[in-house]
């Protein structure tokens, strides 16, 4: 007999915590929308929920309900509950089986997207193994099934929201994009010396903005932070090929878990995109681990399989609260990665780099600039040139 792994954890659960009980009781009598599913759910089925968050919103929930076991049954099983808690700035996911709740899931690499007085879009996609959940066009989280998805019979929306619309349809790509989640066209710099001249002519930023900023960023105005997750599109004649590099400037958050830089084909999350390079530093460490080292994962994803996966603990010059310049240089046979002018690793090409048209950056970072450029490949010579330019500007 096949048993969903999540169902075992629910069997061990007794009661909700006090905060969850408060929100559950608060929203129980505030039903905003009911939707009944007329056909059996299947992978590829997508639910799109759109509405307005009230100005005094504390909480709202979206319940994916199972079929009632009998006509007298008042408390139906909940296959998935998505609960937005605005005072705490997070979204919980949970399930209820036979009156028992499982452990809540509330982590995500996506910053909290919901604001009072604003509209929201949530998409929930059924796949073979899990729910895929997106918020305002950005993938937010996955939630492994704790009950069969075929049991879904309807959707309820409760809480401090209005003007709810629920659409259901089959999709071949996920997530559905809205205007705020469309990719940016990456700037392309053909002459690095011209960029240095432009930087030296700009006014200096406020001193508070340049604390712990690498030297190459000191004498340039820091632009408004880019939206995370960041999607940057490379045009056909500006792709990251041999002799070119991608420069990513930003800062690691103060309490990071991880972040990820992915060179991929297209912007979709499902089906899984083809990836030529995934670079992911993980900062979670034990008390004995030296500060400054991170667990680095790099891999590729081709023809539905992850290939050449490598994991190691390296000194990356990346750390909590520290600014960085990450450069991905495309060589003839590999990518070479530099952080603040120091080479940290190489990754052998698993496919033609010219087939890649998108960079995806997500996780615990703030971004200032992402560009593709042609010029002298990273190294000590280029590092000295940048420092020299900064000195002359003063």
C-alpha positions in Angstrom: 0.0 0.0 0.0 1.4 3.4 -1.0 1.3 6.0 1.7 2.1 9.7 1.1 5.2 10.6 3.2 3.5 13.7 4.5 0.5 11.7 5.8 2.8 10.1 8.4 3.8 13.5 9.9 0.1 14.5 10.2 -0.7 11.3 12.1 1.8 12.4 14.8 0.4 15.9 15.0 -2.2 16.7 17.7 -3.2 20.4 17.8 -2.3 23.7 16.1 -0.3 26.3 17.9 -2.1 29.2 19.5 -1.4 31.6 16.6 -2.7 29.2 14.0 -5.8 28.5 16.1 -6.5 32.2 16.3 -6.3 32.8 12.6 -8.3 29.6 11.8 -11.2 30.8 14.1 -11.0 34.3 12.8 -11.3 33.4 9.1 -13.8 30.5 9.6 -16.9 32.8 9.5 -15.5 35.1 6.8 -16.0 33.0 3.6 -15.4 35.1 0.5 -15.5 32.7 -2.4 -16.4 29.0 -3.0 -15.4 27.1 -6.2 -16.6 23.6 -7.0 -14.5 21.5 -9.3 -16.6 19.7 -11.8 -14.0 17.2 -13.1 -11.2 15.1 -11.6 -8.0 17.0 -11.0 -4.9 15.9 -12.9 -1.3 17.1 -13.4 -1.1 20.3 -15.5 -4.3 21.7 -13.9 -3.8 25.2 -12.8 -5.8 27.4 -10.3 -5.4 31.2 -10.7 -6.8 33.2 -7.8 -7.0 37.0 -8.1 -8.3 39.5 -5.5 -7.9 42.6 -3.5 -6.2 42.7 -0.1 -8.2 44.9 2.3 -6.5 47.9 4.0 -7.0 46.3 7.4 -6.1 42.8 6.3 -4.6 40.5 9.0 -5.0 37.1 7.4 -6.6 35.2 4.5 -6.6 31.5 3.5 -7.1 29.5 0.4 -8.3 25.9 1.1 -8.2 23.1 -1.5 -10.9 20.8 -0.1 -11.3 17.0 -0.4 -14.6 15.4 -1.2 -16.9 15.0 1.8 -16.9 11.5 3.2 -20.6 11.7 3.9 -23.5 14.2 3.8 -23.3 14.8 7.6 -19.6 15.5 7.6 -19.0 19.2 8.5 -15.2 19.2 8.7 -13.8 18.1 5.3 -10.2 17.2 4.8 -8.0 20.0 3.5 -5.5 18.8 0.9 -3.7 22.1 0.9 -4.2 25.3 2.9 -2.3 28.4 1.9 -2.5 31.0 4.7 -1.2 34.5 4.3 -0.2 36.2 7.5 0.5 39.9 6.8 1.6 41.0 10.3 4.3 38.2 10.3 5.1 38.6 6.6 5.0 34.9 5.7 2.7 32.4 4.0 2.1 29.0 5.6 1.2 25.7 3.8 -0.5 22.8 5.6 -2.9 19.9 5.3 -5.7 18.5 7.5 -6.6 14.8 7.6 -9.4 13.4 9.7 -9.4 16.6 11.8 -5.6 16.5 12.4 -3.2 19.2 11.1 0.3 18.4 9.9 3.4 20.5 10.5 3.3 23.9 8.9 5.7 24.9 6.1 6.5 28.6 5.9 10.0 29.0 4.4 10.7 30.5 0.9 13.5 32.2 -0.9 11.0 34.7 -2.3 10.6 38.0 -0.4 7.0 38.6 1.0 5.0 40.0 -1.9 1.6 40.8 -0.4 0.6 44.3 0.6 -2.5 45.8 2.2 -4.7 47.7 -0.3 -3.1 46.0 -3.3 -4.2 43.3 -5.7 -2.6 39.8 -5.7 -2.3 36.9 -8.0 -1.7 33.3 -6.8 -1.3 30.4 -9.1 -1.4 26.8 -7.8 -0.3 24.1 -10.3 -0.7 20.4 -9.9 2.3 18.3 -10.9 3.0 14.6 -10.5 4.5 14.9 -7.1 3.7 18.3 -5.6 1.8 21.6 -5.7 3.7 24.5 -7.3 2.7 27.9 -5.9 3.4 31.3 -7.4 2.7 34.8 -6.0 2.4 37.7 -8.4 4.0 35.9 -11.2 7.0 34.6 -9.2 7.5 31.0 -8.1 7.1 30.9 -4.3 7.2 27.3 -3.1 6.5 23.7 -3.7 4.4 21.6 -1.4 4.6 17.8 -1.6 1.3 16.0 -1.6 0.1 14.6 1.7 -3.1 13.3 0.1 -3.9 12.3 -3.5 -4.5 15.4 -5.7 -7.5 13.5 -7.3 -9.4 14.1 -4.1 -9.6 17.8 -4.7 -13.3 18.8 -5.1 -13.3 22.6 -4.6 -11.6 25.7 -3.4 -12.6 28.1 -0.6 -11.2 31.6 0.0 -11.7 33.1 3.5 -10.4 36.2 5.3 -9.7 39.9 4.8 -9.9 40.0 1.0 -12.5 41.0 -1.6 -13.3 40.8 -5.4 -12.1 37.2 -5.5 -11.9 35.6 -9.0 -10.9 31.9 -9.4 -10.0 30.6 -12.9 -9.1 27.0 -13.7 -7.4 25.8 -16.8 -4.7 23.4 -18.1 -1.2 24.9 -18.7 2.0 23.7 -20.4 4.2 26.3 -18.7 4.5 27.6 -15.2 4.3 30.3 -13.8 1.9 32.6 -15.5 3.7 36.0 -15.7 2.3 39.3 -14.8 3.9 42.7 -15.7 6.0 42.9 -12.5 7.6 39.5 -13.1 8.6 39.9 -16.8 12.4 39.5 -17.5 14.8 42.5 -17.9 17.0 42.8 -21.0 20.6 42.6 -19.7 22.8 45.6 -20.6 25.7 44.6 -22.9 29.1 46.4 -22.6 31.4 46.0 -25.5 34.2 48.2 -24.2 35.1 48.0 -20.5 37.4 51.1 -20.7 34.5 53.3 -21.7 32.5 52.1 -18.7 35.3 53.0 -16.4 35.4 56.5 -17.8 31.6 56.8 -17.3 31.9 55.6 -13.7 34.6 58.1 -12.9 32.5 61.0 -14.1 29.6 60.1 -11.8 29.1 61.7 -8.4 30.0 59.7 -5.3 27.2 57.9 -3.4 26.3 58.6 0.2 28.8 57.1 2.6 26.2 55.0 4.2 25.7 53.2 0.9 29.3 52.2 0.5 30.1 50.5 3.8 32.0 47.3 3.1 31.5 47.8 -0.7 34.3 46.5 -3.0 36.6 49.1 -4.4 35.2 49.0 -7.9 31.8 50.1 -6.5 33.0 53.0 -4.3 33.1 55.8 -6.9 29.8 55.0 -8.6 26.2 55.8 -7.7 24.5 52.7 -6.4 21.3 52.2 -8.3 18.0 51.1 -6.9 18.1 47.4 -5.8 16.9 45.0 -8.5 13.8 42.9 -7.8 14.5 39.4 -6.4 14.1 36.9 -8.0 15.8 38.5 -10.9 15.4 37.3 -14.5 17.7 38.8 -17.1 17.3 38.1 -20.8 20.4 38.0 -23.1 19.7 39.0 -26.7 20.8 36.7 -29.6 24.0 38.7 -30.4 24.8 39.4 -26.7 24.9 36.0 -25.2 27.5 34.7 -22.8 29.9 32.9 -25.1 33.7 32.4 -25.2 35.5 35.7 -24.4 32.6 37.3 -22.6 31.6 37.5 -19.0 28.7 38.3 -16.8 29.2 40.7 -13.9 26.8 40.5 -10.9 27.2 43.2 -8.2 25.3 43.0 -4.9 25.4 42.2 -1.2 24.6 39.1 0.8 21.9 39.6 3.4 22.8 39.7 7.1 21.3 36.3 8.0 21.6 34.3 4.8 20.7 30.7 4.2 21.6 30.5 0.5 21.3 32.1 -2.9 21.4 30.7 -6.4 22.6 32.0 -9.8 21.3 29.9 -12.8 22.2 30.2 -16.5 19.2 28.6 -18.3 17.0 28.5 -21.3 13.8 30.5 -20.9 12.0 31.7 -17.8 9.8 28.8 -16.9 10.0 26.8 -13.6 7.9 23.9 -14.9 8.7 22.0 -17.0 12.2 22.1 -15.6 14.4 24.4 -17.8 17.6 23.4 -19.4 20.5 24.7 -17.3 24.1 25.1 -18.3 25.3 26.3 -14.9 23.8 26.4 -11.4 25.9 28.1 -8.8 24.5 28.0 -5.2 26.4 29.0 -2.0 24.8 27.7 1.2 25.8 29.6 4.4 24.2 27.3 7.0 27.1 26.1 9.1 27.9 24.2 12.3 29.7 25.8 15.3 33.0 24.3 14.2 32.9 25.5 10.6 35.2 28.4 9.8 33.6 31.8 9.1 33.9 32.7 5.4 33.5 29.2 4.0 30.3 28.1 2.3 29.0 24.9 0.9 29.0 25.4 -2.9 26.8 23.4 -5.2 27.3 23.6 -9.0 25.6 21.5 -11.6 23.7 21.5 -14.9 20.3 20.2 -16.0 20.0 18.7 -19.4 17.4 16.4 -21.0 15.5 16.0 -17.8 18.4 15.0 -15.7 20.9 16.8 -13.4 24.5 16.3 -14.6 28.0 16.9 -13.2 26.8 17.8 -9.8 29.7 18.9 -7.5 29.5 19.9 -3.8 32.4 21.3 -1.8 33.2 23.7 1.0 35.2 26.6 -0.3 36.4 30.0 0.8 34.3 32.2 -1.5 34.9 35.7 -0.2 31.1 35.8 0.3 29.7 36.5 3.8 26.7 37.8 5.7 26.3 41.5 5.0 29.2 41.7 2.7 29.1 43.3 -0.8 30.5 41.3 -3.7 31.3 41.4 -7.4 30.7 37.9 -8.9 32.0 37.4 -12.4 31.1 34.4 -14.5 33.7 34.2 -17.4 33.0 32.0 -20.3 36.1 30.1 -21.5 36.4 27.8 -24.5 35.8 24.7 -22.4 34.4 25.9 -19.1 32.9 28.7 -17.0 35.3 30.3 -14.5 33.9 32.1 -11.5 35.5 35.0 -9.7 34.5 36.8 -6.5 36.0 40.2 -5.8 38.8 39.4 -8.3 39.6 36.0 -6.8 39.1 32.8 -8.9 37.1 30.3 -6.9 36.2 27.5 -9.2 35.7 26.3 -12.8 32.8 24.3 -14.2 33.2 22.3 -17.5 30.6 23.1 -20.2 27.9 20.4 -20.5 26.2 22.1 -23.5 26.7 24.9 -26.0 26.7 28.2 -23.9 25.2 30.0 -27.0 21.9 28.2 -26.3 21.5 30.0 -23.0 19.4 33.1 -23.0 18.4 33.8 -19.4 20.1 34.4 -16.0 18.0 33.7 -12.9 19.2 35.0 -9.5 17.2 34.2 -6.3 17.7 33.9 -2.6 19.3 35.9 0.2 21.0 38.7 -1.7 20.4 42.3 -2.8 21.4 43.1 -6.4 22.6 46.4 -7.7 23.8 45.5 -11.2 23.9 42.6 -13.7 25.6 43.1 -17.1 27.2 41.0 -19.8 30.4 42.4 -21.2 33.4 41.9 -23.5 36.9 42.9 -22.5 39.9 41.7 -20.5 39.0 38.5 -18.7 39.0 38.8 -14.9 42.3 38.7 -13.1 44.8 40.8 -11.2 45.4 43.0 -14.2 41.8 44.1 -14.5 41.5 44.4 -10.7 44.4 46.9 -10.6 42.8 48.9 -13.5 39.6 49.3 -11.6 41.3 50.4 -8.4 43.5 52.8 -10.4 40.4 54.4 -12.0 38.8 54.8 -8.6 41.9 56.5 -7.2 42.0 59.0 -10.1 38.3 59.8 -9.7 39.0 61.0 -6.1 
